[in-house]
Amino acid sequence: MLPDGVAVKHPDKVWIGGEWRQPHSGRMIDIVSPDTETVVALVAEADEVDMDAAVAAARDAFDHGAWARSAAAERVEVLSRMSAHLHARAGEVAAAWSAQIGALAGTAAGITHGSNLSFDGIVAMAAQFEFVERRASIGAPVGLIAHEPVGVVAAIAPWNVPYGIMLSKVAYALAAGCTVVMKPSPETPLEAYIIAEAAEAAGVPPGVVNLVCGHREASDHLVCNHGVDKVSFTGSTVAGQRIGAVCGERIARCTLELGGKSAAIVRDDFPTAAAAGLLAGTITMMSGQICAMLSRVIVPRHRHDELASAIAAEMAKVVIGHSNDPASQLGPVAMKRQLERIEGYIAEGRATADLLQGGNRPSHLNRGYFIEPTLFANVDNSSRIAQEEIFGPVLSLIPCDDEEDAIRIANESRFGLSGSVLTHDPDAAYRIARRVRTGGIGQNGLRMDFGLPFGGFKQSGIGREGGIEGLKGFLEAKTILIDGEPVAL
């Protein structure tokens, strides 16, 4: 069983050591449509035995195979073949994404295309990267820095952007010369199957890329396997804390891209109507299920009520509907437990702030995991709805006294992933950006560039993905001091 438009060849199998195998568990995972609450796909459930087998295959391929010792140009050639395969299946990837989490069809198509272009950018970067570089040294006539692959990588992707995030991890790892165990979310595994098929079609050597999809216990078993040299994880802060602790015990490497509660600071020079349209349009993107989402709005106290009314009016216009309906501006949230989580926060908000818009399931949709875009005003920044990641279309409006107070409020968070300054003054945007403790911040909206470093301060993560920093996260630097120039680098 597969969604319409998706043609994965072996959804009933795991991919280990270059072979499609029956899962040891003998079980399948149900993939449920958030539009209809019906099962739309079945995929193989990997258990602890499968996880160990995948790590063993990746370990053998890294320790004894040619991939880690191949020239960068050879890896780039293989990755270029993968790219051609993935571009040809972009429509299929977008269809899988919509079917699994209800991403709007237009959004899924656009982001899928962007993800493929990001993959190409990583390949191009690897083609130019100096894996061995000369440095001046006082310790020897010749100083060399060799950038070598970190080893076996467990790539663990979340359900909200399953293709782009997994593809980025795989691209960087393979470009660096690592071997990979892909562990997608059990809610969104189909994209990883397409990536595995692309690796197979491109001639990636056996064991270099493996695919196992399992639930929490099996995933934890993967992270605990001592054959894993690095865990690249994107997901919740709670899961990241567990992964960081496990990796710390054996000094394994990890990159953790975790949660956020990003603030948009509205300055007095930014018009109310423009701010309302921007903020209402942002919080409904992907049903609010974006880690960098601008979910807190910090506004001068004298403008609070005017902006609140304007945002509420914009939210009231949003068309809520199925992901495959071209008229829909807001689709469902990804799953039942996520809907229930959002409703729990809305109940909390009703008790601590002013609910101005939304807060209910839409009356015209009696099936599916839908929730209205929701606005709370006069929010206390210490409240749960302002401090905890809701991961849904829920916006908190927080009044401030002045710019200094706005910066203080923005920084009073355990998260530090993203943010924005709404202003027409680039100097003011830069000045404020330098004082807000986040890994990224943009002027006038949720702005990201995955060709540049992406990651967070504080509990939003460790390390960076994107740009040259993303590649270096899969490399170890080795200093070599010798008495003369080697014949070849």
C-alpha positions in Angstrom: 0.0 0.0 0.0 1.4 3.4 -1.1 -0.1 6.9 -1.6 -1.1 7.9 -5.1 1.9 9.1 -7.1 4.4 7.3 -5.0 6.3 4.3 -6.5 8.7 3.1 -3.8 9.8 -0.4 -4.8 10.3 -2.2 -1.5 8.4 -0.5 1.3 8.1 -3.8 3.1 11.8 -4.1 3.5 14.8 -2.5 5.1 18.0 -1.7 3.2 21.1 -3.0 4.8 24.5 -3.7 3.2 23.2 -3.0 -0.3 20.4 -5.5 0.0 16.6 -5.1 0.5 15.8 -7.4 3.4 12.7 -8.5 5.3 12.7 -6.8 8.7 13.7 -9.0 11.6 10.6 -7.9 13.5 8.2 -9.1 10.8 6.1 -6.1 11.5 4.9 -3.1 9.5 4.4 0.5 10.4 1.0 2.2 9.5 1.3 5.6 7.8 -1.9 7.6 8.6 -3.1 10.5 6.5 -3.8 13.6 8.6 -6.3 14.7 6.0 -8.5 11.6 6.3 -7.3 9.7 9.4 -6.9 6.6 7.2 -3.9 4.4 6.6 -2.2 5.4 3.3 1.0 3.3 3.4 2.7 0.5 5.2 6.5 0.2 5.6 8.8 -2.2 7.3 9.4 -1.8 11.0 13.1 -2.2 12.0 13.9 -3.5 15.4 17.1 -3.6 17.5 18.4 -6.5 15.4 18.0 -4.6 12.2 19.6 -1.5 13.8 22.7 -3.5 14.8 22.9 -5.1 11.3 22.7 -1.7 9.7 25.5 -0.3 11.9 27.6 -3.4 11.2 27.2 -3.0 7.5 28.1 0.7 7.7 31.0 -0.1 10.0 32.4 -2.7 7.6 32.0 -0.4 4.6 33.8 2.4 6.4 36.6 0.3 7.9 37.3 -2.0 4.9 35.6 -0.5 1.9 36.9 2.1 -0.6 34.4 4.9 0.0 36.2 6.6 2.9 39.5 6.5 1.1 38.2 7.4 -2.4 39.1 10.7 -4.0 36.6 13.5 -3.4 36.0 13.7 -7.2 34.9 10.0 -7.2 32.4 10.7 -4.5 31.2 13.8 -6.3 30.6 11.7 -9.4 28.4 9.3 -7.5 26.5 12.0 -5.7 25.8 13.7 -9.1 24.2 10.5 -10.3 22.1 10.5 -7.1 21.0 14.0 -7.8 19.8 13.2 -11.3 17.7 10.4 -9.8 16.2 12.6 -7.1 15.4 15.5 -9.4 13.5 13.0 -11.6 11.4 11.9 -8.6 10.6 15.4 -7.2 6.9 15.0 -7.8 6.9 11.7 -6.1 8.7 13.1 -3.0 6.2 16.0 -2.8 3.2 13.5 -3.0 4.7 11.4 -0.3 5.1 14.4 2.0 1.6 15.6 1.5 0.2 12.2 2.1 2.1 11.6 5.3 1.8 14.9 7.2 -0.6 17.0 5.1 1.8 19.5 3.7 0.0 21.7 1.2 0.7 20.4 -2.3 2.2 23.7 -3.5 4.4 24.0 -0.5 5.6 20.4 -0.8 6.5 20.9 -4.4 8.4 24.1 -3.8 10.4 22.9 -0.8 11.2 19.6 -2.5 12.7 21.4 -5.4 14.7 23.6 -3.0 15.9 20.5 -1.1 17.2 19.1 -4.4 19.0 22.3 -5.2 20.6 22.3 -1.7 21.8 18.8 -2.4 23.4 20.0 -5.6 25.0 22.9 -3.7 26.6 20.5 -1.2 27.9 18.4 -4.1 29.4 21.5 -5.7 31.0 22.5 -2.4 32.6 19.1 -1.9 34.0 19.3 -5.4 35.9 22.6 -4.4 36.7 21.7 -0.8 40.4 21.4 0.1 40.4 18.1 2.0 44.1 18.4 2.5 45.5 21.9 3.0 48.9 23.3 3.7 49.5 25.5 6.8 52.6 27.3 8.0 54.2 25.4 10.9 56.9 26.0 13.4 57.1 22.3 14.2 58.2 21.0 10.8 59.1 22.1 7.3 55.7 21.0 6.0 52.4 21.3 7.9 49.3 19.7 6.5 45.8 19.6 7.7 43.9 16.5 6.4 40.1 16.6 6.8 39.1 13.0 7.2 35.6 11.5 7.5 34.3 11.1 11.1 33.1 7.5 10.4 29.7 5.8 10.7 26.9 8.3 11.0 23.4 7.7 12.3 21.2 10.3 10.5 18.0 10.8 12.3 15.4 13.1 10.7 12.1 14.4 12.0 8.6 14.2 10.5 8.0 17.8 9.7 10.5 18.3 6.8 11.6 14.6 6.3 13.1 14.9 2.8 15.1 18.1 3.0 16.6 17.3 6.4 17.5 13.7 5.7 18.8 14.5 2.3 21.1 17.2 3.7 22.5 14.9 6.3 23.2 12.2 3.8 24.7 14.6 1.3 27.2 16.0 3.8 28.1 12.6 5.2 28.7 11.0 1.8 30.6 14.0 0.5 32.9 13.8 3.6 33.5 10.0 3.0 31.3 8.8 5.9 29.0 5.8 5.8 25.4 6.3 6.9 22.5 4.7 8.7 19.3 6.6 7.8 16.7 6.4 10.5 13.6 8.4 9.4 10.6 9.2 11.6 8.1 6.4 11.6 5.5 8.9 10.6 7.4 10.0 7.4 9.6 7.2 6.1 8.8 7.3 2.4 11.3 10.0 1.5 14.1 8.0 3.0 13.2 5.1 0.8 13.5 7.3 -2.3 16.9 8.5 -1.1 18.0 4.9 -0.6 16.8 4.0 -4.1 18.7 7.0 -5.5 21.8 5.7 -3.8 21.3 2.3 -5.2 20.7 3.6 -8.7 23.8 5.8 -8.5 26.0 2.9 -7.6 26.8 3.8 -4.0 28.9 0.8 -2.6 27.1 -1.7 -0.4 26.9 -0.6 3.2 27.7 3.0 2.6 24.0 4.0 2.9 21.5 1.9 4.9 17.9 2.5 5.8 16.1 1.3 8.9 12.8 2.8 10.2 11.8 2.0 13.7 10.0 3.3 16.8 11.6 4.9 19.8 13.1 1.9 21.5 14.8 0.7 18.3 16.0 4.2 17.6 17.5 4.6 21.1 19.3 1.2 20.5 20.8 2.7 17.3 22.1 5.7 19.2 23.6 3.5 21.9 25.5 1.3 19.4 29.2 1.8 19.9 29.8 1.3 16.2 28.2 4.7 15.5 30.8 7.5 15.5 28.4 10.4 15.0 24.8 11.1 15.5 23.2 13.8 13.3 19.8 14.5 14.9 17.0 16.9 14.2 14.1 16.8 16.5 12.8 17.7 19.9 15.0 19.0 22.7 13.9 16.2 25.0 15.2 13.6 22.5 18.3 15.7 21.9 19.1 15.7 25.6 19.0 11.9 25.6 21.2 11.6 22.5 23.7 14.1 23.8 24.0 12.2 27.1 24.5 8.9 25.3 27.1 10.3 22.9 28.8 12.0 25.8 29.4 8.7 27.6 31.6 7.4 24.8 32.7 10.8 23.5 30.9 10.1 20.2 30.3 13.1 18.0 26.8 14.6 17.6 25.1 17.4 15.9 21.8 18.4 17.5 19.3 20.7 15.8 16.5 21.0 18.3 13.5 23.1 19.2 12.8 26.8 19.1 10.5 29.5 20.4 11.6 32.3 18.1 10.6 35.9 18.6 9.7 38.5 16.0 10.5 42.0 17.4 8.2 44.7 15.8 9.7 48.2 15.7 7.6 51.3 15.4 8.7 52.0 11.8 7.0 48.8 10.5 3.4 49.3 9.5 0.7 47.4 11.4 -1.0 46.0 8.2 2.2 44.7 6.8 3.2 43.2 10.2 -0.2 41.5 10.5 -0.1 40.0 7.0 3.5 38.8 7.5 2.9 37.2 10.9 -0.4 35.5 10.1 1.1 34.2 6.9 4.2 32.9 8.7 2.5 31.1 11.6 0.3 29.1 9.2 3.2 27.9 7.1 3.3 24.1 7.3 0.6 24.4 10.0 3.1 26.1 12.3 5.2 22.9 12.4 8.6 24.5 11.8 11.4 24.5 14.4 12.4 28.1 13.6 8.8 29.3 13.5 8.2 32.9 14.7 5.7 32.0 17.4 6.3 34.9 19.7 5.6 38.5 18.6 7.1 41.3 20.8 5.4 44.6 20.1 5.5 48.1 21.7 2.8 48.3 24.3 1.1 51.3 22.7 0.7 49.3 19.4 -0.3 46.0 21.0 -4.1 46.2 20.7 -4.0 47.6 17.1 -1.6 44.8 15.9 -3.6 42.1 17.8 -6.8 43.2 16.0 -5.1 43.3 12.6 -3.5 39.8 13.0 -6.9 38.4 14.2 -8.5 39.8 11.1 -5.9 38.2 8.8 -6.2 34.8 10.6 -10.0 34.9 10.1 -9.4 35.0 6.3 -7.3 31.8 6.2 -8.8 29.0 4.2 -8.5 25.7 6.0 -8.7 22.5 4.0 -7.2 19.3 2.7 -3.6 19.4 1.6 -4.5 18.5 -2.0 -7.0 21.3 -2.4 -5.4 24.2 -4.3 -7.6 26.7 -2.3 -6.2 25.6 1.1 -4.0 28.0 2.9 -3.7 25.9 6.1 -3.7 22.1 6.0 -3.9 19.7 8.9 -1.3 19.1 11.6 0.7 15.9 11.1 -0.9 13.5 13.5 -3.5 13.0 16.2 -1.1 13.3 19.1 0.2 16.6 17.7 -3.3 17.9 17.5 -4.0 16.9 21.1 -0.8 18.6 22.2 -1.8 21.8 20.5 -5.2 21.7 22.0 -3.6 21.3 25.4 -1.6 24.4 25.0 -4.6 26.3 23.7 -6.5 25.3 26.9 -3.5 26.6 28.9 -3.5 29.9 26.9 -7.2 30.4 27.6 -6.4 30.5 31.3 -3.4 32.8 31.1 -3.9 35.2 28.2 -6.6 36.7 25.9 -7.8 34.4 23.1 -8.6 36.7 20.2 -8.9 34.3 17.3 -9.2 30.6 16.6 -8.6 28.0 19.2 -11.0 25.3 17.8 -11.2 22.6 15.3 -12.9 24.0 12.1 -16.6 23.2 12.0 -16.6 22.3 8.3 -14.1 19.5 8.6 -15.3 16.5 10.7 -12.4 14.3 9.9 -8.6 15.0 9.9 -6.3 16.7 12.3 -7.3 20.3 11.7 -7.0 23.3 14.0 -7.8 27.0 13.4 -5.0 29.5 13.4 -4.9 30.8 16.9 -3.9 34.2 18.4 -3.3 34.9 22.1 -2.8 38.6 23.1 -1.4 40.1 26.3 0.7 37.1 26.8 3.1 36.9 29.8 6.5 35.9 28.5 6.9 33.6 31.5 3.8 31.6 30.7 3.9 28.1 29.1 2.5 29.2 25.8 5.4 31.8 25.5 8.1 29.5 26.8 7.4 26.0 25.3 7.4 24.9 21.7 3.8 24.3 20.6 4.6 23.3 17.0 1.3 24.4 15.6 -0.4 27.5 14.2 -0.5 29.3 17.6 0.9 32.8 17.9 1.6 34.7 21.2 1.6 38.5 21.2 3.7 40.0 24.0 3.8 43.7 24.9 7.1 45.5 25.6 8.1 48.9 26.9 10.9 49.8 24.5 13.7 48.2 22.4 15.8 47.3 25.4 12.8 45.5 26.9 12.0 43.7 23.6 15.6 42.3 23.5 15.3 41.2 27.1 12.0 39.4 26.4 13.4 37.8 23.3 16.4 36.4 25.3 14.3 35.2 28.2 13.9 31.7 26.6 15.7 28.4 27.0 15.7 28.3 23.2 17.8 30.3 20.7 17.2 29.1 17.2 15.9 31.9 15.1 14.1 35.2 15.1 13.3 38.3 13.2 13.3 42.1 13.4 10.4 43.8 11.7 11.8 47.2 10.6 12.7 49.1 7.5 16.0 50.2 9.0 18.8 47.6 8.2 21.1 49.2 10.8 18.5 48.7 13.5 17.9 45.1 12.3 21.7 44.4 12.6 22.0 46.1 15.9 19.2 44.1 17.5 20.3 40.9 15.7 23.7 41.1 17.4 22.1 41.2 20.8 19.5 38.5 20.4 20.9 35.1 21.5 20.0 32.9 18.5 21.8 31.0 15.9 20.1 33.0 13.1 17.9 36.1 12.7 16.4 37.8 9.7 15.0 41.2 8.8 11.2 41.2 8.1 10.2 37.6 8.3 11.3 34.0 8.8 14.4 34.0 6.6 16.7 31.0 6.2 19.5 30.1 3.8 20.6 26.4 4.1 23.7 27.2 2.1 24.8 29.1 5.2 25.2 27.7 8.8 21.9 26.8 10.5 21.6 25.8 14.2 20.9 27.1 17.6 22.2 28.6 20.8 21.2 27.3 24.2 18.8 24.3 24.2 18.1 24.8 20.4 21.1 22.6 19.7 24.8 21.9 19.3 26.7 22.4 16.0 25.7 23.7 12.7 24.2 22.3 9.5 24.5 24.1 6.2 27.3 25.8 4.4 31.0 24.8 4.8 30.3 24.4 8.5 27.8 21.6 7.7 30.5 19.7 5.8 33.1 20.2 8.5 30.7 18.7 11.0 31.3 15.3 9.3 35.1 15.6 9.2 37.9 15.3 11.7 41.0 17.5 11.3 44.3 15.7 11.4 47.5 17.6 11.7 50.5 16.1 9.8 54.0 17.5 10.3 56.6 16.1 7.9 60.1 17.0 6.6 59.3 17.4 2.9 56.5 17.7 0.4 54.6 14.4 -0.2 54.4 13.2 -3.8 50.6 13.5 -3.8 48.1 14.9 -1.4 
